[in-house]
Structure formats: structure tokens, C-alpha cells
């Protein structure tokens, strides 16, 4: 515990985490352990475009991952505004209900095959054209 201080006439105190018990103590290990990705937890992703704590935290984690030559993955994306904010911050990948619901392996493989072999032009309707334009 730090020594009490006075701010606006009120006594206050603050605590500092012990280095051995704090998740922050793992930061020095980043130099020692190679990692392929850093994941942003849903708690930080929610409202990351507007929240005054989550926005800089997400940007910092994204920059940290990329500065180490790794990728940043945002988990729990549920709103379009969060997805747009993460893209503008340079996030590499995302997952969440906005992008796709959990599904059985067979369904996932079927979707991958459909995307690998899109229907011939003129088949699939206007919706397919929009999806293909988004992929381009």
C-alpha cells in the first residue's frame, strides 16, 4: 500500500499490485516467449469505439501484438460499431456472434466449400452479389 496522499482536501490511498501475483508481471515474459497472437477479451471489445477505457486498451494490445510480429484477435464482437472500431485500430482478426454463430463442424466445412466454389454468375440472386463484392 502506498502512503496516504491528500487530494482536494481528502485523504486517499492507492494500492500497487505485487509483481509476482499480477497479470502485468507476465509482460516481461513477452520477450522470452514467442506468441502467434494476442486475444482481446470480450470485456474490452464491447463498446471499444466509444468507451474511454476500452478504446485505448484495445488499440494498445493491437499495436503490441503487431510490434512483436504477431496478430491481434478480437473476441466477442457483437455490434457493427465495435467491428468498425477494431478495423480502424488495425485489428487483424475477429470472432463473435456478429460475424458468425457457433455451428457444428459439418456445417462449417459446408460453408467453406460453398465459399471456395461460388455459384455461376446469375445464380444465387442479389444477396450473393453483395457477399462476393464484400470478399473482393
N, CA, C and O of each residue as an XYZ file, in Angstrom:
544
protein
N       0.837     -1.155      0.000
C       0.000      0.000      0.000
C       0.889      1.227      0.000
O       1.871      1.293      0.740
N       0.547      2.186     -0.822
C       1.300      3.424     -0.880
C       0.910      4.315      0.291
O      -0.128      4.121      0.925
N       1.757      5.286      0.560
C       1.461      6.217      1.641
C       0.230      7.036      1.287
O       0.021      7.366      0.120
N      -0.594      7.371      2.291
C      -1.774      8.182      2.022
C      -1.374      9.524      1.437
O      -0.319     10.071      1.759
N      -2.229     10.043      0.579
C      -1.973     11.346     -0.011
C      -3.228     12.183      0.125
O      -4.308     11.666      0.410
N      -3.079     13.450     -0.075
C      -4.224     14.343      0.040
C      -4.525     14.942     -1.320
O      -3.642     15.479     -1.989
N      -5.794     14.842     -1.722
C      -6.211     15.414     -2.993
C      -7.560     16.066     -2.736
O      -8.489     15.414     -2.258
N      -7.669     17.334     -3.047
C      -8.897     18.089     -2.791
C      -9.279     18.047     -1.306
O     -10.462     18.010     -0.970
N      -8.287     18.053     -0.431
C      -8.560     18.084      0.991
C      -8.968     16.750      1.584
O      -9.220     16.685      2.787
N      -9.045     15.695      0.814
C      -9.437     14.372      1.321
C      -8.218     13.456      1.360
O      -7.364     13.483      0.474
N      -8.166     12.673      2.378
C      -7.097     11.676      2.449
C      -7.462     10.519      1.534
O      -8.623     10.113      1.486
N      -6.507      9.993      0.822
C      -6.756      8.853     -0.043
C      -5.552      7.934     -0.023
O      -4.461      8.326      0.392
N      -5.757      6.728     -0.468
C      -4.640      5.806     -0.582
C      -4.820      5.013     -1.857
O      -5.915      4.965     -2.417
N      -3.766      4.400     -2.311
C      -3.841      3.574     -3.501
C      -3.011      2.332     -3.262
O      -2.153      2.292     -2.380
N      -3.281      1.330     -4.060
C      -2.520      0.094     -3.935
C      -1.765     -0.163     -5.220
O      -2.146      0.319     -6.287
N      -0.719     -0.907     -5.113
C       0.052     -1.332     -6.276
C       0.104     -2.844     -6.242
O       0.371     -3.432     -5.194
N      -0.148     -3.486     -7.379
C      -0.123     -4.951     -7.364
C       1.279     -5.479     -7.137
O       2.261     -4.885     -7.582
N       1.362     -6.603     -6.438
C       2.651     -7.267     -6.270
C       3.048     -7.855     -7.611
O       2.209     -8.408     -8.321
N       4.297     -7.741     -7.954
C       4.745     -8.173     -9.275
C       4.565     -9.672     -9.501
O       4.350    -10.086    -10.641
N       4.644    -10.495     -8.464
C       4.534    -11.935     -8.669
C       3.100    -12.416     -8.800
O       2.861    -13.480     -9.372
N       2.152    -11.668     -8.290
C       0.767    -12.133     -8.329
C      -0.067    -11.408     -9.379
O      -1.247    -11.711     -9.550
N       0.517    -10.483    -10.060
C      -0.232     -9.666    -11.008
C      -0.111    -10.201    -12.434
O       0.955    -10.670    -12.835
N      -1.209    -10.130    -13.205
C      -1.106    -10.499    -14.617
C      -0.120     -9.609    -15.372
O       0.459    -10.025    -16.376
N       0.064     -8.393    -14.887
C       1.005     -7.478    -15.525
C       2.422     -8.038    -15.467
O       3.249     -7.720    -16.321
N       2.705     -8.862    -14.473
C       4.060     -9.408    -14.351
C       4.411    -10.292    -15.537
O       5.580    -10.621    -15.737
N       3.412    -10.682    -16.327
C       3.704    -11.507    -17.488
C       4.246    -10.681    -18.658
O       4.758    -11.250    -19.622
N       4.144     -9.371    -18.589
C       4.652     -8.539    -19.688
C       6.133     -8.757    -19.960
O       6.507     -8.864    -21.128
N       6.999     -8.829    -18.948
C       8.413     -9.091    -19.247
C       8.630    -10.422    -19.964
O       9.610    -10.584    -20.690
N       7.718    -11.376    -19.762
C       7.850    -12.685    -20.393
C       7.606    -12.618    -21.889
O       7.983    -13.539    -22.615
N       6.979    -11.541    -22.369
C       6.752    -11.402    -23.810
C       8.069    -11.458    -24.579
O       8.115    -11.937    -25.712
N       9.132    -10.968    -23.958
C      10.441    -11.016    -24.611
C      10.975    -12.435    -24.692
O      11.726    -12.769    -25.609
N      10.589    -13.273    -23.733
C      11.130    -14.619    -23.642
C      10.326    -15.657    -24.412
O      10.894    -16.600    -24.962
N       9.004    -15.490    -24.455
C       8.130    -16.498    -25.052
C       7.566    -16.015    -26.376
O       6.909    -14.975    -26.425
N       7.808    -16.746    -27.437
C       7.200    -16.348    -28.707
C       5.689    -16.603    -28.652
O       5.243    -17.573    -28.039
N       4.917    -15.744    -29.283
C       3.479    -15.948    -29.349
C       2.996    -15.585    -30.742
O       3.526    -14.677    -31.383
N       1.991    -16.303    -31.197
C       1.452    -16.088    -32.537
C       0.355    -15.046    -32.535
O       0.154    -14.354    -33.533
N      -0.360    -14.926    -31.421
C      -1.478    -13.990    -31.377
C      -1.728    -13.508    -29.954
O      -1.402    -14.179    -28.974
N      -2.316    -12.330    -29.880
C      -2.826    -11.807    -28.624
C      -4.322    -11.643    -28.809
O      -4.774    -11.080    -29.806
N      -5.084    -12.133    -27.852
C      -6.544    -12.034    -27.956
C      -7.057    -10.933    -27.052
O      -6.648    -10.793    -25.900
N      -7.970    -10.154    -27.617
C      -8.666     -9.120    -26.862
C      -9.951     -9.720    -26.323
O     -10.800    -10.159    -27.100
N     -10.106     -9.747    -25.028
C     -11.277    -10.320    -24.392
C     -12.531     -9.486    -24.697
O     -12.456     -8.275    -24.908
N     -13.661    -10.154    -24.714
C     -14.949     -9.500    -24.977
C     -15.193     -8.319    -24.034
O     -15.815     -7.334    -24.432
N     -14.722     -8.403    -22.813
C     -14.902     -7.311    -21.854
C     -14.268     -6.015    -22.364
O     -14.748     -4.928    -22.043
N     -13.201     -6.117    -23.149
C     -12.544     -4.937    -23.699
C     -13.114     -4.557    -25.064
O     -13.128     -3.382    -25.432
N     -13.579     -5.543    -25.800
C     -14.096     -5.315    -27.150
C     -15.435     -4.580    -27.123
O     -15.711     -3.760    -27.999
N     -16.267     -4.871    -26.119
C     -17.587     -4.248    -26.015
C     -17.440     -2.723    -25.905
O     -16.763     -2.214    -25.012
N     -18.079     -2.019    -26.818
C     -18.063     -0.548    -26.870
C     -16.656      0.027    -27.049
O     -16.372      1.136    -26.596
N     -15.787     -0.721    -27.705
C     -14.394     -0.285    -27.851
C     -14.245      0.969    -28.709
O     -13.193      1.608    -28.688
N     -15.265      1.322    -29.449
C     -15.172      2.557    -30.239
C     -15.500      3.803    -29.447
O     -15.143      4.909    -29.851
N     -16.180      3.635    -28.320
C     -16.630      4.801    -27.566
C     -16.194      4.806    -26.106
O     -16.100      5.876    -25.505
N     -15.932      3.665    -25.532
C     -15.569      3.589    -24.119
C     -14.174      4.166    -23.907
O     -13.234      3.804    -24.614
N     -14.044      5.055    -22.941
C     -12.778      5.767    -22.723
C     -11.670      4.890    -22.143
O     -10.502      5.279    -22.159
N     -12.024      3.717    -21.635
C     -11.020      2.773    -21.147
C     -10.763      1.695    -22.196
O      -9.613      1.380    -22.503
N     -11.833      1.136    -22.740
C     -11.680      0.029    -23.693
C     -11.011      0.446    -24.994
O     -10.214     -0.314    -25.544
N     -11.316      1.630    -25.494
C     -10.745      2.058    -26.784
C      -9.213      2.101    -26.749
O      -8.575      1.460    -27.584
N      -8.608      2.831    -25.815
C      -7.135      2.846    -25.818
C      -6.522      1.500    -25.440
O      -5.431      1.163    -25.900
N      -7.219      0.731    -24.605
C      -6.713     -0.584    -24.245
C      -6.655     -1.488    -25.471
O      -5.651     -2.162    -25.700
N      -7.730     -1.503    -26.260
C      -7.745     -2.321    -27.483
C      -6.651     -1.881    -28.443
O      -5.923     -2.714    -28.984
N      -6.534     -0.594    -28.652
C      -5.521     -0.077    -29.578
C      -4.119     -0.461    -29.114
O      -3.267     -0.816    -29.929
N      -3.886     -0.392    -27.827
C      -2.571     -0.735    -27.276
C      -2.250     -2.207    -27.469
O      -1.133     -2.550    -27.857
N      -3.213     -3.081    -27.206
C      -2.985     -4.517    -27.372
C      -2.753     -4.852    -28.847
O      -1.890     -5.666    -29.175
N      -3.523     -4.225    -29.728
C      -3.347     -4.444    -31.175
C      -1.946     -4.019    -31.600
O      -1.259     -4.753    -32.310
N      -1.525     -2.833    -31.165
C      -0.188     -2.341    -31.502
C       0.893     -3.245    -30.913
O       1.895     -3.524    -31.571
N       0.695     -3.701    -29.684
C       1.665     -4.575    -29.041
C       1.840     -5.862    -29.839
O       2.964     -6.283    -30.114
N       0.730     -6.477    -30.205
C       0.799     -7.720    -30.990
C       1.561     -7.485    -32.291
O       2.458     -8.253    -32.638
N       1.206     -6.439    -32.997
C       1.822     -6.178    -34.294
C       3.287     -5.776    -34.169
O       4.099     -6.111    -35.032
N       3.624     -5.068    -33.109
C       5.026     -4.700    -32.890
C       5.906     -5.909    -32.595
O       7.118     -5.862    -32.805
N       5.302     -6.985    -32.113
C       6.030     -8.227    -31.865
C       5.940     -9.174    -33.056
O       6.388    -10.318    -32.973
N       5.364     -8.708    -34.167
C       5.249     -9.545    -35.348
C       4.155    -10.592    -35.242
O       4.179    -11.588    -35.965
N       3.214    -10.383    -34.367
C       2.113    -11.319    -34.158
C       0.815    -10.688    -34.640
O       0.817     -9.601    -35.217
N      -0.285    -11.379    -34.400
C      -1.587    -10.864    -34.818
C      -2.454    -10.595    -33.591
O      -2.258    -11.180    -32.526
N      -3.412     -9.698    -33.773
C      -4.385     -9.379    -32.730
C      -5.731     -9.956    -33.137
O      -6.173     -9.786    -34.274
N      -6.385    -10.645    -32.195
C      -7.684    -11.258    -32.435
C      -8.667    -10.702    -31.410
O      -8.466    -10.855    -30.205
N      -9.721    -10.062    -31.885
C     -10.767     -9.553    -31.001
C     -11.831    -10.629    -30.830
O     -12.316    -11.192    -31.811
N     -12.189    -10.911    -29.595
C     -13.146    -11.968    -29.272
C     -14.439    -11.335    -28.754
O     -14.409    -10.382    -27.976
N     -15.568    -11.878    -29.197
C     -16.851    -11.427    -28.671
C     -17.423    -10.214    -29.364
O     -18.111     -9.411    -28.734
N     -17.152    -10.060    -30.656
C     -17.694     -8.916    -31.400
C     -19.183     -9.156    -31.632
O     -19.571    -10.126    -32.283
N     -20.007     -8.268    -31.095
C     -21.452     -8.420    -31.218
C     -22.123     -7.249    -31.913
O     -23.279     -7.359    -32.322
N     -21.424     -6.129    -32.055
C     -22.021     -4.950    -32.678
C     -21.164     -4.461    -33.840
O     -19.935     -4.522    -33.801
N     -21.842     -3.979    -34.868
C     -21.141     -3.446    -36.028
C     -20.222     -2.298    -35.670
O     -19.136     -2.177    -36.238
N     -20.634     -1.454    -34.740
C     -19.799     -0.315    -34.350
C     -18.484     -0.774    -33.723
O     -17.444     -0.142    -33.909
N     -18.539     -1.879    -32.981
C     -17.296     -2.421    -32.406
C     -16.400     -2.983    -33.502
O     -15.185     -2.786    -33.475
N     -16.996     -3.683    -34.468
C     -16.207     -4.230    -35.575
C     -15.526     -3.113    -36.360
O     -14.346     -3.221    -36.695
N     -16.258     -2.048    -36.653
C     -15.678     -0.916    -37.391
C     -14.549     -0.267    -36.599
O     -13.511      0.080    -37.164
N     -14.747     -0.104    -35.304
C     -13.700      0.495    -34.470
C     -12.446     -0.368    -34.472
O     -11.334      0.149    -34.579
N     -12.621     -1.674    -34.355
C     -11.472     -2.584    -34.341
C     -10.733     -2.577    -35.673
O      -9.504     -2.633    -35.703
N     -11.476     -2.508    -36.772
C     -10.838     -2.423    -38.091
C     -10.027     -1.131    -38.186
O      -8.899     -1.139    -38.679
N     -10.600     -0.026    -37.716
C      -9.874      1.252    -37.791
C      -8.639      1.257    -36.898
O      -7.690      1.996    -37.160
N      -8.643      0.432    -35.838
C      -7.473      0.313    -34.957
C      -6.415     -0.616    -35.537
O      -5.293     -0.674    -35.033
N      -6.769     -1.346    -36.602
C      -5.809     -2.246    -37.235
C      -5.866     -3.683    -36.744
O      -4.928     -4.449    -36.962
N      -6.960     -4.059    -36.081
C      -7.084     -5.429    -35.584
C      -7.060     -6.415    -36.756
O      -7.694     -6.180    -37.785
N      -6.335     -7.502    -36.594
C      -6.134     -8.461    -37.677
C      -7.322     -9.392    -37.894
O      -7.727     -9.623    -39.034
N      -7.881     -9.923    -36.818
C      -8.972    -10.891    -36.914
C      -9.989    -10.630    -35.821
O      -9.698     -9.990    -34.810
N     -11.190    -11.141    -36.047
C     -12.224    -11.020    -35.040
C     -13.124    -12.232    -35.058
O     -13.228    -12.940    -36.060
N     -13.771    -12.457    -33.932
C     -14.755    -13.519    -33.852
C     -15.856    -13.069    -32.907
O     -15.625    -12.285    -31.986
N     -17.039    -13.571    -33.148
C     -18.167    -13.217    -32.306
C     -19.471    -13.425    -33.043
O     -19.479    -13.734    -34.234
N     -20.574    -13.255    -32.333
C     -21.898    -13.506    -32.900
C     -22.202    -12.621    -34.098
O     -22.954    -13.031    -34.982
N     -21.642    -11.421    -34.153
C     -21.866    -10.558    -35.310
C     -21.338    -11.206    -36.586
O     -21.930    -11.059    -37.655
N     -20.242    -11.911    -36.472
C     -19.578    -12.496    -37.635
C     -20.024    -13.911    -37.944
O     -19.915    -14.359    -39.085
N     -20.518    -14.610    -36.959
C     -20.985    -15.971    -37.185
C     -21.334    -16.657    -35.884
O     -20.644    -16.497    -34.877
N     -22.394    -17.411    -35.911
C     -22.843    -18.163    -34.745
C     -22.037    -19.462    -34.622
O     -21.546    -19.982    -35.624
N     -21.900    -19.980    -33.412
C     -21.275    -21.294    -33.268
C     -22.065    -22.324    -34.079
O     -23.291    -22.251    -34.160
N     -21.363    -23.272    -34.672
C     -22.027    -24.271    -35.508
C     -21.276    -25.578    -35.472
O     -20.094    -25.616    -35.129
N     -21.963    -26.661    -35.828
C     -21.288    -27.959    -35.899
C     -20.213    -27.956    -36.984
O     -20.291    -27.201    -37.953
N     -19.225    -28.798    -36.804
C     -18.106    -28.891    -37.742
C     -18.583    -29.143    -39.174
O     -18.050    -28.552    -40.113
N     -19.571    -30.005    -39.347
C     -20.059    -30.332    -40.700
C     -20.603    -29.094    -41.400
O     -20.359    -28.892    -42.590
N     -21.339    -28.267    -40.665
C     -21.908    -27.043    -41.243
C     -20.794    -26.069    -41.635
O     -20.856    -25.433    -42.687
N     -19.783    -25.962    -40.783
C     -18.658    -25.071    -41.058
C     -17.923    -25.502    -42.331
O     -17.596    -24.669    -43.176
N     -17.669    -26.791    -42.459
C     -16.988    -27.315    -43.650
C     -17.836    -27.067    -44.894
O     -17.305    -26.736    -45.954
N     -19.139    -27.226    -44.767
C     -20.045    -26.956    -45.885
C     -19.963    -25.491    -46.313
O     -19.916    -25.196    -47.507
N     -19.945    -24.584    -45.353
C     -19.831    -23.152    -45.678
C     -18.500    -22.844    -46.358
O     -18.456    -22.059    -47.305
N     -17.426    -23.451    -45.886
C     -16.122    -23.239    -46.522
C     -16.126    -23.712    -47.972
O     -15.583    -23.045    -48.853
N     -16.738    -24.859    -48.210
C     -16.819    -25.383    -49.582
C     -17.641    -24.471    -50.481
O     -17.284    -24.246    -51.638
N     -18.753    -23.940    -49.945
C     -19.590    -23.023    -50.725
C     -18.805    -21.774    -51.107
O     -18.916    -21.287    -52.233
N     -18.024    -21.263    -50.186
C     -17.258    -20.045    -50.469
C     -16.100    -20.306    -51.408
O     -15.698    -19.422    -52.164
N     -15.558    -21.516    -51.365
C     -14.464    -21.869    -52.266
C     -14.959    -22.075    -53.693
O     -14.206    -21.865    -54.644
N     -16.212    -22.484    -53.853
C     -16.815    -22.734    -55.164
C     -18.111    -21.937    -55.294
O     -19.195    -22.514    -55.214
N     -18.017    -20.594    -55.497
C     -19.239    -19.788    -55.592
C     -20.071    -20.214    -56.791
O     -19.532    -20.718    -57.777
N     -21.398    -20.010    -56.711
C     -22.260    -20.381    -57.837
C     -21.909    -19.577    -59.086
O     -21.335    -18.491    -59.008
N     -22.268    -20.135    -60.229
C     -22.007    -19.449    -61.505
C     -22.728    -18.112    -61.522
O     -23.733    -17.923    -60.836
N     -22.204    -17.196    -62.311
C     -22.789    -15.864    -62.423
C     -24.256    -15.981    -62.821
O     -24.621    -16.776    -63.687
N     -25.087    -15.173    -62.171
C     -26.507    -15.196    -62.474
C     -27.275    -16.149    -61.591
O     -28.505    -16.126    -61.585
N     -26.577    -16.991    -60.841
C     -27.240    -17.910    -59.905
C     -26.905    -17.458    -58.490
O     -25.749    -17.177    -58.175
N     -27.891    -17.394    -57.671
C     -27.640    -17.020    -56.286
C     -28.290    -15.718    -55.905
O     -28.348    -15.401    -54.718
N     -28.781    -14.951    -56.846
C     -29.528    -13.734    -56.530
C     -28.643    -12.574    -56.134
O     -27.416    -12.675    -56.126
N     -29.296    -11.461    -55.802
C     -28.601    -10.220    -55.477
C     -27.798    -10.352    -54.190
O     -26.732     -9.751    -54.057
N     -28.305    -11.132    -53.246
C     -27.578    -11.309    -51.984
C     -26.196    -11.890    -52.203
O     -25.235    -11.482    -51.552
N     -26.093    -12.845    -53.120
C     -24.787    -13.451    -53.403
C     -23.850    -12.419    -54.008
O     -22.655    -12.432    -53.712
N     -24.360    -11.526    -54.849
C     -23.507    -10.494    -55.451
C     -22.930     -9.584    -54.362
O     -21.767     -9.185    -54.433
N     -23.739     -9.263    -53.365
C     -23.272     -8.416    -52.270
C     -22.174     -9.140    -51.500
O     -21.145     -8.545    -51.182
N     -22.386    -10.422    -51.197
C     -21.372    -11.181    -50.482
C     -20.081    -11.290    -51.277
O     -18.993    -11.172    -50.714
N     -20.190    -11.512    -52.566
C     -18.996    -11.615    -53.407
C     -18.284    -10.279    -53.482
O     -17.054    -10.236    -53.488
N     -19.034     -9.186    -53.539
C     -18.413     -7.860    -53.578
C     -17.670     -7.576    -52.285
O     -16.611     -6.947    -52.301
N     -18.215     -8.036    -51.162
C     -17.548     -7.834    -49.874
C     -16.236     -8.600    -49.793
O     -15.276     -8.135    -49.179
N     -16.197     -9.769    -50.412
C     -14.977    -10.592    -50.389
C     -13.875     -9.990    -51.249
O     -12.693    -10.187    -50.971
N     -14.249     -9.270    -52.278
C     -13.246     -8.726    -53.218
C     -12.409     -7.633    -52.605
O     -11.529     -7.083    -53.268
